[in-house]
Amino acid sequence: MDISKPLAELLRPGNLAEYVGQEHLVGEGCILKLAIDSGNLPSVIFWGPPGVGKTTLAHIISQKLSASFFTLSAINSGVKDIREVIEKAKSAEGKSILFIDEIHRFSKSQQDSLLGAVEKGIITLIGATTENPSFEVISPLLSRCQVYILKHLSADDLRKLIKKALEKMEISSGAKIKLHEDEALLRISGGDARKLLNAIEIIVSAIKPVDGIINIDNAISGRIIQQNLSIYDKKGEMHYDVISAFIKSMRGSDPNAAVYWLARMIDAGEDPLFIARRMLILAAEDIGIANPNALLLANACFEAVHKIGYPEGRIVLSECAVYLATSPKSNASYLAIDKALEMVRMKGNLPVPLAIRNAPTGLMKDIGYGEGYKYAHDFENNFAEMEFLPSDISGSVFYNPGKNTRENEIRNHLKNIWKNKYKY
């Protein structure tokens, strides 16, 4: 056993007979197996959760078809890299397969550069994605591909993998392994083969044999995985701990920490659109009216990253993160909508004051709709004092301006026009 390789890699199957799961696709007589056996596989996109065999299936297909196999990373590859692969495929003998993992992270221009080669059959594209390709893959490319949906592995599938893994680990450890309970392992895996195999490798390596036997039960599995959580699930740590640190650094006005945590996510291969979405939320929630341009810049960042992707997208993300971190902060708008929602839930649907109701018909005018409405632009300074809230909650304050330069000006303006009505 090659101990330099992870268990998940050592157990990677080399053919469909060894492949575990996805019987609805690769079982006897099923659609994908028929296509593979015919040797006429079209370009395909495998859509499914992590650790269900998308990459493995791509490798098996390339071996079955005796095809040249090229891989590209959506994080580190640009249009230039795609063109280089296409040129190599043109000169290769027989079929050429280009496998792109996490194809949803390719920008529009990167996906566009694949179209000609896919359409002409220069390459057979196999894309893998955890995201709905209908939203993340451009329509022209999607129309040239067959989409296959891969499912979480079943308990029976996972137990087959557990059996293979323990047999392999017995060889490497030199000890007999007795698994008394497997519920914790199944729960830890979440239907993800890679998580399962990583967990087994960590657990077996952490237990010292007693009389040549390694005993594993649910309690032992849970305790060891909890102790090794950051090793076991780096993606989980990245999603929950690092994104939290990133957001809190920007909220705390520390651009240096914000850029560091951003770099951690980029280096780990985080989806740039996920990062951009979180900055959009922060711009509205934590900066708000203190600097309205923050939301505009965050939205422009999202659009730019969606167009160009990695690696250049890192520059746009960094610019936005620094801008948000160094902007004045206010959560007044965020608090305002939550207070207003609380009032709605408490008071129900209060009637709209007659003066500000719409009156498109004569009958509505006759019964008072719109009567007494003052058109603000007909008055000095474009303001006319009148009641806009339902009478039951007249004078309620939902928006309380924050203590920053811009909102201090807003507070003074509101106090000037509304006098003592809202106690600004």
BAMAR-668362 format. One record per residue (C-alpha): residue number from 1; residue in three letters; x, y, z. Coordinates in steps of 0.05 Angstrom, whole numbers, always signed. Each point is the difference from the previous one (the first is absolute). Layout:
REM residues N
NODE     k     r       px       py       pz
NODE   NUM   ALA        X        Y        Z
...
This chain:
REM residues 424
NODE     k     r       px       py       pz
NODE     1   MET       +0       +0       +0
NODE     2   ASP      +27      +69      -20
NODE     3   ILE       -6      +39      +66
NODE     4   SER      +20      +64      -36
NODE     5   LYS      -69       +2      -33
NODE     6   PRO      -66      +14      +36
NODE     7   LEU      -47      -58       +9
NODE     8   ALA      -51      +32      -46
NODE     9   GLU      +51       +0      -56
NODE    10   LEU      +23      -71      +13
NODE    11   LEU      -71      -25       -4
NODE    12   ARG      -19      +39      -63
NODE    13   PRO      -30      -52      -48
NODE    14   GLY      +30      -11      -68
NODE    15   ASN      -62      -27      -35
NODE    16   LEU      -76       -1       +6
NODE    17   ALA       +0      -69      +32
NODE    18   GLU      +37      +29      +60
NODE    19   TYR      -40      +65       +0
NODE    20   VAL      -48       +9      +59
NODE    21   GLY      -66      +37       -6
NODE    22   GLN      -39      +35      -56
NODE    23   GLU      -34      -64      -22
NODE    24   HIS      -54      +41      -35
NODE    25   LEU      +55      +23      -48
NODE    26   VAL      +52      -55       -5
NODE    27   GLY      -40      -62      +18
NODE    28   GLU      -12      -52      -54
NODE    29   GLY      -44      +28      -55
NODE    30   CYS       +2      +70      +29
NODE    31   ILE       +9      +62      -44
NODE    32   LEU      +71      +21      +17
NODE    33   LYS      +28      -71       -1
NODE    34   LEU      -31      -11      -69
NODE    35   ALA      +32      +63      -25
NODE    36   ILE      +68      -19      +28
NODE    37   ASP       -4      -71      -27
NODE    38   SER      -19      +26      -69
NODE    39   GLY      +62      +44       -2
NODE    40   ASN      -42      +59      -23
NODE    41   LEU       -3      +40      +64
NODE    42   PRO      -23      +72      -13
NODE    43   SER      +26      +59      +41
NODE    44   VAL      -30       -6      +69
NODE    45   ILE       -8      +37      +65
NODE    46   PHE       -3      -39      +65
NODE    47   TRP      -42      +38      +51
NODE    48   GLY       +0      -24      +71
NODE    49   PRO      +25      +12      +71
NODE    50   PRO      +73       -8      +20
NODE    51   GLY      +30      -69       +9
NODE    52   VAL      -48      -40      -43
NODE    53   GLY      +47      -21      -55
NODE    54   LYS       -1      +54      -53
NODE    55   THR      +76       +4      -10
NODE    56   THR       +8      -76       +6
NODE    57   LEU      -53      -11      -53
NODE    58   ALA      +37      +48      -47
NODE    59   HIS      +65      -40       +8
NODE    60   ILE      -36      -66      -11
NODE    61   ILE      -32      +26      -64
NODE    62   SER      +67      +24      -28
NODE    63   GLN      +31      -69      +13
NODE    64   LYS      -60      -36      -29
NODE    65   LEU       +3      +42      -64
NODE    66   SER      +76       -1       -3
NODE    67   ALA       -2      +75       -7
NODE    68   SER      +52      +53      +14
NODE    69   PHE      -19      +31      +66
NODE    70   PHE       +9      +73      +17
NODE    71   THR      -21      +35      +64
NODE    72   LEU       -7      +74      +17
NODE    73   SER      -14      +35      +65
NODE    74   ALA      -54      +53       -1
NODE    75   ILE      +39      +38      +53
NODE    76   ASN      +69       +3      -33
NODE    77   SER      -15       -5      -75
NODE    78   GLY      -15      +56      -49
NODE    79   VAL      -21       +4      -72
NODE    80   LYS      +73       -9      -21
NODE    81   ASP       +3      -67      +36
NODE    82   ILE      -64      -23      -33
NODE    83   ARG      +28      +17      -69
NODE    84   GLU      +65      -38      +14
NODE    85   VAL      -40      -62      +18
NODE    86   ILE      -41       +6      -63
NODE    87   GLU      +63       +5      -42
NODE    88   LYS      +28      -62      +33
NODE    89   ALA      -65      -37      -12
NODE    90   LYS       +3      +18      -74
NODE    91   SER      +66      -37       -7
NODE    92   ALA      -17      -58      +45
NODE    93   GLU      -19      -68      -30
NODE    94   GLY      -71      -24      +13
NODE    95   LYS      -48      +33      +48
NODE    96   SER      +19      +55      +49
NODE    97   ILE      -38      +12      +65
NODE    98   LEU       +5      +66      +37
NODE    99   PHE      -22       -7      +72
NODE   100   ILE      -17      +65      +37
NODE   101   ASP      -16       -8      +73
NODE   102   GLU      -47      +53      +30
NODE   103   ILE      -15      +27      -69
NODE   104   HIS      -50      +48      +31
NODE   105   ARG      +60      +42      +22
NODE   106   PHE      +21      +12      -71
NODE   107   SER      -17      +71      -23
NODE   108   LYS      -43      +13      -61
NODE   109   SER      +60      +15      -43
NODE   110   GLN      +34      -65      +22
NODE   111   GLN      -63      -40      -16
NODE   112   ASP       -7      +37      -67
NODE   113   SER      +70      -23      -20
NODE   114   LEU      -21      -73       +5
NODE   115   LEU      -59       +5      -48
NODE   116   GLY      +36       -8      -67
NODE   117   ALA      +41      -61      +22
NODE   118   VAL      -60      -34      +31
NODE   119   GLU      -44      +13      -61
NODE   120   LYS      +52      -26      -49
NODE   121   GLY      +15      -61      +42
NODE   122   ILE      +73      +19      +11
NODE   123   ILE      -11      -14      +74
NODE   124   THR      -52      -38      +39
NODE   125   LEU      -15      +44      +60
NODE   126   ILE      -14      -31      +68
NODE   127   GLY      -19      +54      +49
NODE   128   ALA      -13      -12      +73
NODE   129   THR      -41      +47      +43
NODE   130   THR      -34       +3      +68
NODE   131   GLU      -44      +58      -24
NODE   132   ASN      -61       -2      -45
NODE   133   PRO      +30       +4      -71
NODE   134   SER      -63      +35      -25
NODE   135   PHE      +23      +62      +39
NODE   136   GLU      +75       -7       -1
NODE   137   VAL      +16      -26      -70
NODE   138   ILE      -13      +45      -60
NODE   139   SER      -57      -22      -45
NODE   140   PRO      +40      -12      -64
NODE   141   LEU      +47      -48      +37
NODE   142   LEU      -56      -32      +39
NODE   143   SER      -38      -15      -63
NODE   144   ARG      +60      -39      -27
NODE   145   CYS       +5      -44      +62
NODE   146   GLN      -41      -56      +31
NODE   147   VAL      -12      +13      +74
NODE   148   TYR       +3      -60      +48
NODE   149   ILE      -21       +8      +72
NODE   150   LEU      +41      -38      +52
NODE   151   LYS      -31      -15      +68
NODE   152   HIS      +26       -4      +72
NODE   153   LEU      +26      -70      +13
NODE   154   SER      -49      -46      +35
NODE   155   ALA      +14      -35      +66
NODE   156   ASP      +13      -65      -38
NODE   157   ASP      +49      +35      -46
NODE   158   LEU      +37      +30      +59
NODE   159   ARG       +3      -67      +36
NODE   160   LYS      +34      -30      -62
NODE   161   LEU      +52      +55       +3
NODE   162   ILE       +9      -11      +75
NODE   163   LYS      +15      -74      -12
NODE   164   LYS      +51      +16      -54
NODE   165   ALA      +32      +55      +42
NODE   166   LEU       +8      -44      +62
NODE   167   GLU      +30      -56      -41
NODE   168   LYS      +51      +49      -29
NODE   169   MET      +14      +31      +69
NODE   170   GLU      +12      -69      +31
NODE   171   ILE      +56      -10      -50
NODE   172   SER      +32      +67      +16
NODE   173   SER       -9       -3      +76
NODE   174   GLY      +18      -74       +8
NODE   175   ALA      -58       -7      +49
NODE   176   LYS      -68      -32       -3
NODE   177   ILE      -55      +53       -3
NODE   178   LYS      -67      -14      +32
NODE   179   LEU      -56      +49      -15
NODE   180   HIS      -54      -11      +52
NODE   181   GLU      -46      +57      -23
NODE   182   ASP       -2      +41      -64
NODE   183   GLU      -56      +51      +13
NODE   184   ALA      +49      +55      +20
NODE   185   LEU      +42      -11      -63
NODE   186   LEU      -62       +3      -44
NODE   187   ARG      -24      +64      +35
NODE   188   ILE      +69      +32       -6
NODE   189   SER       +4      -16      -74
NODE   190   GLY      -66      +33      -19
NODE   191   GLY       -1      -43      -62
NODE   192   ASP      +69      +25      -21
NODE   193   ALA      +50      -56      -15
NODE   194   ARG      +61      +45       +8
NODE   195   LYS      -23      +23      +69
NODE   196   LEU      -13      -72      +20
NODE   197   LEU      +68      -26      -22
NODE   198   ASN      +37      +60      +31
NODE   199   ALA      -37      -14      +65
NODE   200   ILE      +18      -74       +0
NODE   201   GLU      +73      +17      -14
NODE   202   ILE       +3      +50      +58
NODE   203   ILE      -36      -47      +49
NODE   204   VAL      +42      -62      -15
NODE   205   SER      +64      +41       +3
NODE   206   ALA      -19      +29      +68
NODE   207   ILE      -14      -66      +35
NODE   208   LYS      +55      -43      +29
NODE   209   PRO      -13      -75       -9
NODE   210   VAL      -13      -41      +63
NODE   211   ASP      +22      -72       -8
NODE   212   GLY       +6      +13      -75
NODE   213   ILE      -72      +25       -6
NODE   214   ILE      -27      +69      -15
NODE   215   ASN      -71       +7      +27
NODE   216   ILE      -46      +54      -29
NODE   217   ASP      -69      +19      +24
NODE   218   ASN      -44      +62       -6
NODE   219   ALA      +28      +35      +62
NODE   220   ILE      +72       -9      -23
NODE   221   SER      -16      +24      -71
NODE   222   GLY      -35      +62      +25
NODE   223   ARG      +53      +18      +50
NODE   224   ILE      +59       -7      -48
NODE   225   ILE      -33      +37      -57
NODE   226   GLN      -19      +57      +48
NODE   227   GLN      +72       +5      +22
NODE   228   ASN      +25       +2      -72
NODE   229   LEU      -56      +42      -30
NODE   230   SER      +44      +50      -36
NODE   231   ILE      +40      -56      -33
NODE   232   TYR      -61      -41      -16
NODE   233   ASP      -43      +54      -31
NODE   234   LYS      +41      +59      -25
NODE   235   LYS      -57      +22      -45
NODE   236   GLY      -47       +3      +59
NODE   237   GLU      +50      +40      +40
NODE   238   MET      +10      +47      -59
NODE   239   HIS      -74      +10      -11
NODE   240   TYR      -19      +14      +73
NODE   241   ASP      +61      +25      +37
NODE   242   VAL      +40      +37      -53
NODE   243   ILE      -60      +35      -33
NODE   244   SER      -21      +21      +70
NODE   245   ALA      +69      +29      +13
NODE   246   PHE       -2      +35      -68
NODE   247   ILE      -67      +33      +13
NODE   248   LYS      +17      +20      +71
NODE   249   SER      +66      +30      -22
NODE   250   MET      -35      +45      -50
NODE   251   ARG      -54      +18      +50
NODE   252   GLY      +55      +16      +49
NODE   253   SER      +34      +47      -50
NODE   254   ASP      +65      -41       -5
NODE   255   PRO      +21       -3      -74
NODE   256   ASN      +63      -40      +16
NODE   257   ALA      -38      -57      +34
NODE   258   ALA      -54       +3      -54
NODE   259   VAL      +51      -11      -56
NODE   260   TYR      +35      -56      +39
NODE   261   TRP      -65      -39       +9
NODE   262   LEU      -18      +15      -73
NODE   263   ALA      +67      -30      -20
NODE   264   ARG      -15      -62      +42
NODE   265   MET      -65      -11      -38
NODE   266   ILE      +30      +12      -68
NODE   267   ASP      +57      -47      +14
NODE   268   ALA      -49      -53      +23
NODE   269   GLY      -39       +6      -65
NODE   270   GLU      -62      +34      +27
NODE   271   ASP      -53      +20      -51
NODE   272   PRO      +14      +74      -15
NODE   273   LEU      -75      +13       -8
NODE   274   PHE      -12      -26      +71
NODE   275   ILE      +51      +50      +26
NODE   276   ALA      -30      +57      -42
NODE   277   ARG      -70      -17      +24
NODE   278   ARG      +21       +5      +73
NODE   279   MET      +32      +68      -14
NODE   280   LEU      -65      +24      -32
NODE   281   ILE      -38      -19      +64
NODE   282   LEU      +52      +34      +44
NODE   283   ALA       -3      +64      -41
NODE   284   ALA      -75       +6      +14
NODE   285   GLU       +0      -28      +71
NODE   286   ASP      +61      +32      +30
NODE   287   ILE      +15      +62      -41
NODE   288   GLY      -67      +22      -28
NODE   289   ILE      -14      +74       -5
NODE   290   ALA      +66      +17      +34
NODE   291   ASN      +29      -11      -70
NODE   292   PRO      -53      -18      -52
NODE   293   ASN      +55      -10      -52
NODE   294   ALA      +22      -63      +37
NODE   295   LEU      -61      -38      -25
NODE   296   LEU      +12      +24      -71
NODE   297   LEU      +73      -21       +2
NODE   298   ALA      -17      -68      +30
NODE   299   ASN      -51      -12      -55
NODE   300   ALA      +50      +21      -53
NODE   301   CYS      +50      -48      +32
NODE   302   PHE      -50      -57       -5
NODE   303   GLU      -13      +15      -74
NODE   304   ALA      +74       +7      -17
NODE   305   VAL      +19      -65      +35
NODE   306   HIS      -57      -36      -35
NODE   307   LYS      +28      +23      -67
NODE   308   ILE      +74      -12      +10
NODE   309   GLY       +6      -54      +55
NODE   310   TYR      +67      -21      +27
NODE   311   PRO      +58      +16       +0
NODE   312   GLU      -12      +74      -17
NODE   313   GLY      -63       +2      +42
NODE   314   ARG      +43       -2      +63
NODE   315   ILE      +20      +73      -14
NODE   316   VAL      -72      +23       -4
NODE   317   LEU      -17      -38      +64
NODE   318   SER      +59      +32      +36
NODE   319   GLU      -19      +70      -22
NODE   320   CYS      -71       -9      +24
NODE   321   ALA      +21      -31      +66
NODE   322   VAL      +48      +58      +15
NODE   323   TYR      -53      +51      -19
NODE   324   LEU      -53      -31      +45
NODE   325   ALA      +49       -8      +58
NODE   326   THR      +20      +73       -3
NODE   327   SER      -70      +28       -9
NODE   328   PRO      -38      +32      +58
NODE   329   LYS      -49      -49      +31
NODE   330   SER      -75       +2      +15
NODE   331   ASN      -52      -54      +10
NODE   332   ALA      -57      +50       +6
NODE   333   SER      -35      -22      -65
NODE   334   TYR       +6      -73      +22
NODE   335   LEU      -30      +15      +68
NODE   336   ALA      -55      +42      -33
NODE   337   ILE      -29      -55      -43
NODE   338   ASP       +2      -50      +58
NODE   339   LYS      -37      +49      +46
NODE   340   ALA      -51      +14      -55
NODE   341   LEU      -11      -75      -11
NODE   342   GLU       -9      -10      +75
NODE   343   MET      -53      +55       +0
NODE   344   VAL      -36      -32      -60
NODE   345   ARG       -2      -67      +35
NODE   346   MET      -24      +31      +64
NODE   347   LYS      -53      +47      -29
NODE   348   GLY      -20      -38      -63
NODE   349   ASN      -22      +34      -64
NODE   350   LEU      -19      +70      +23
NODE   351   PRO      -42      +42      -49
NODE   352   VAL      +36      +47      -47
NODE   353   PRO      -18      +73      +16
NODE   354   LEU      -52      +25      -50
NODE   355   ALA      +42      +60      -20
NODE   356   ILE      +55      -44      -29
NODE   357   ARG      -43      -53      -33
NODE   358   ASN       -2       -4      -75
NODE   359   ALA      -64      +27      -32
NODE   360   PRO       -4      -23      -73
NODE   361   THR      -77       +3       -4
NODE   362   GLY      -52      +53      +15
NODE   363   LEU      -34      -44      +52
NODE   364   MET      +65       -6      +39
NODE   365   LYS       +8      +75       +0
NODE   366   ASP      -72       +8      +23
NODE   367   ILE      +13      -44      +61
NODE   368   GLY      +62      +39      +20
NODE   369   TYR      +58      -37      -33
NODE   370   GLY      +56      +50      -10
NODE   371   GLU      -37      +57      +35
NODE   372   GLY      +48      +46      +36
NODE   373   TYR      +63      -26      -34
NODE   374   LYS      +54      +52       -5
NODE   375   TYR      +46       -7      -60
NODE   376   ALA      +69      +14      +30
NODE   377   HIS      +28      +36      -61
NODE   378   ASP      -55      +53       +5
NODE   379   PHE      +29      +24      +66
NODE   380   GLU      +63      +36      +22
NODE   381   ASN      +61      -45       +6
NODE   382   ASN      -41      -56      -31
NODE   383   PHE      -31      -18      +67
NODE   384   ALA      -71       +3      +27
NODE   385   GLU      -14      -27      +69
NODE   386   MET      -55      -53       +1
NODE   387   GLU      -12      -69      +29
NODE   388   PHE      +27      -59      -39
NODE   389   LEU       -5      -55      +53
NODE   390   PRO      -65      -34      +23
NODE   391   SER      -31      +39      +57
NODE   392   ASP      +11      -57      +50
NODE   393   ILE      +75       +6       -7
NODE   394   SER       +7      +74      -14
NODE   395   GLY      +68      +27      +23
NODE   396   SER      +33      -69       +1
NODE   397   VAL      +75       +3      -14
NODE   398   PHE      +31      -57      -40
NODE   399   TYR      +60      +35      -30
NODE   400   ASN      +47      +30      +51
NODE   401   PRO      +60      +31      -37
NODE   402   GLY      +68      -27      +20
NODE   403   LYS      +55      +42      +30
NODE   404   ASN      +43      +16      -61
NODE   405   THR      +11      +60      -43
NODE   406   ARG      -53      -15      -53
NODE   407   GLU      -54      -23      +48
NODE   408   ASN      +12      +58      +46
NODE   409   GLU      -19      +44      -58
NODE   410   ILE      -61      -43      -13
NODE   411   ARG      -20       +5      +73
NODE   412   ASN       +5      +76       -1
NODE   413   HIS      -40       +3      -65
NODE   414   LEU      -56      -45      +28
NODE   415   LYS       -1      +40      +65
NODE   416   ASN       -6      +64      -39
NODE   417   ILE      -59      -21      -43
NODE   418   TRP      -38      -45      +49
NODE   419   LYS      +14      +43      +62
NODE   420   ASN      -20      -42      +61
NODE   421   LYS      -43      -51      -36
NODE   422   TYR      +53      -56       +0
NODE   423   LYS      +44      +28      +56
NODE   424   TYR      +62       +2      -44
